[in-house]
C-alpha cells in the first residue's frame, strides 16, 4: 500500500502493548501501539528498526501482521501493513465473557445460572 493511500485511512488512538520482530532476527521487542488503522500503525519503543525494513507485529485478537517501517521519529515509528486489518478487533476485549466487569469485581452471584443451587451458610 502506498504512503498516499494509507494517510487517508481513519486512525484510532489507543494504548496496547505488542511484540514486534524485525525480518532476519529472532529477537522480540515489546512496543506500544499508539494509533492504528486498517493499513498501518504508529508504534513506540526501543526496537532497532530502519526505514524500509520488513517487520511483523503480534496484535491482540488479530495475530501476526506483516509490514514495512514507513517512517522514524525518535523512538516512534510508523508501520505500513502488507494487508489491511480490522482495527476494531484489537480494541475488543480478550476472551469470551458476556459480563462487562472484570471477574474480581463481580459478586459471586453474578453469572450463577440457578441461585437455588448455591449453598446457604
URSUL-V204945 format. One record per residue. N is the residue number from 0. SS is DSSP state (@ for helix, = for strand, . for the rest). OMEGA is omega in whole degrees, -180 to 180 (none if undefined). D_LAST is the distance of its C-alpha to the last C-alpha in whole Angstrom. Layout:
[[N,SS,OMEGA,D_LAST] [N,SS,OMEGA,D_LAST]]
This chain:
[[0,.,-177,64] [1,.,178,66] [2,@,-178,65] [3,@,-178,67] [4,@,-176,64] [5,@,-177,61] [6,@,-179,62] [7,.,180,61] [8,.,179,58] [9,.,-179,55] [10,.,-178,53] [11,=,178,49] [12,=,178,48] [13,=,178,45] [14,=,-180,44] [15,=,175,43] [16,=,180,44] [17,=,177,46] [18,=,-178,48] [19,=,173,51] [20,=,178,54] [21,=,-180,58] [22,.,180,60] [23,.,-180,61] [24,.,177,59] [25,.,180,55] [26,.,178,54] [27,=,-179,51] [28,=,177,51] [29,=,179,48] [30,=,175,49] [31,=,175,48] [32,=,-177,48] [33,=,172,49] [34,=,-169,51] [35,=,173,51] [36,.,178,53] [37,.,-172,53] [38,.,-179,56] [39,=,-178,55] [40,=,170,54] [41,=,-180,54] [42,=,177,53] [43,=,178,52] [44,.,-176,53] [45,.,179,55] [46,.,-179,56] [47,.,-177,59] [48,.,176,60] [49,.,178,64] [50,.,-180,65] [51,.,-178,66] [52,.,177,63] [53,=,180,61] [54,=,169,57] [55,=,-179,54] [56,=,179,51] [57,=,-178,47] [58,=,-180,46] [59,.,178,42] [60,.,180,41] [61,.,-178,45] [62,=,-176,46] [63,=,179,49] [64,=,179,52] [65,=,179,56] [66,=,-179,58] [67,=,177,61] [68,=,-176,61] [69,=,-179,63] [70,=,177,63] [71,=,173,62] [72,=,-176,62] [73,.,179,61] [74,.,176,57] [75,=,179,57] [76,=,179,58] [77,=,177,58] [78,=,173,57] [79,=,-178,59] [80,=,176,57] [81,.,178,59] [82,.,178,57] [83,.,177,55] [84,.,172,51] [85,.,-176,49] [86,@,179,48] [87,@,179,45] [88,@,-179,43] [89,@,-180,43] [90,@,-177,41] [91,.,179,39] [92,.,177,35] [93,.,178,35] [94,.,-177,32] [95,.,-180,31] [96,.,178,28] [97,.,178,28] [98,.,-173,26] [99,.,-175,28] [100,.,178,26] [101,.,-176,26] [102,@,-175,22] [103,@,179,22] [104,@,-177,22] [105,.,173,20] [106,.,177,16] [107,.,180,14] [108,.,178,14] [109,.,178,18] [110,.,178,19] [111,.,-176,17] [112,.,-178,19] [113,.,-177,17] [114,@,-179,14] [115,@,-179,13] [116,@,179,13] [117,.,-179,9] [118,.,178,6] [119,.,179,4] [120,.,none,0]]
